[in-house]
């Protein structure tokens, strides 16, 4: 009965909107910081990750590639913004 009430009351839609707004804030914050660092990235329309091109900078542990095929995407990284704290 609790779940049905949650659905019928419109609370689910409100919850989804609140989570979406929160994730958008986190995404925008991360993208702003990436712009300040002059990094190329793809600002996502959804999801939890921003793809970043390192532009010749070292990435990964000790600067080594974190991709299976070092000739592809060796200078890209995927950053998760859903874990960013508001601080």
TORTORBA-714958 format. One record per residue (C-alpha): x, y, z; residue in one letter. Coordinates in steps of 0.5 Angstrom, whole numbers, plus 500, padded with zeros to 3 digits. Each point is the difference from the previous one (the first is absolute). Last residue first. Example, Ala and Ser with C-alpha at 12.3 -4.5 7.8 and 13.67 -1.06 7.14 Angstrom:
2
527498514S
498493502A
END
This chain:
87
562543499X
494497496X
503493500X
502497493X
498493500X
495501494X
505503496X
504494497X
506502496X
501496494X
507501497X
503501493X
508500498X
500493499X
494500496X
502495495X
508498498X
500498508X
495494498X
497498507X
500507503X
503503506X
506503497X
506501505X
501507503X
502497507X
493498501X
496502495X
501507495X
506503498X
498507496X
500500492X
493503500X
497496505X
494498497X
494500504X
494496500X
495502506X
496495503X
493499504X
495499495X
496506496X
501505495X
508499501X
505506499X
505497496X
507502502X
507504498X
504502506X
502508501X
500499507X
495505501X
496496495X
500494504X
498504507X
494502496X
499493498X
500498507X
495505502X
495499495X
500492501X
499501507X
495505499X
496496495X
501494505X
496504505X
495502495X
499493498X
499497507X
495505502X
496499493X
500492501X
498502507X
494504498X
498495495X
500494505X
496505505X
494500495X
495498505X
499493496X
507498500X
502501507X
493497502X
501494496X
507499504X
497501506X
494495499X
END
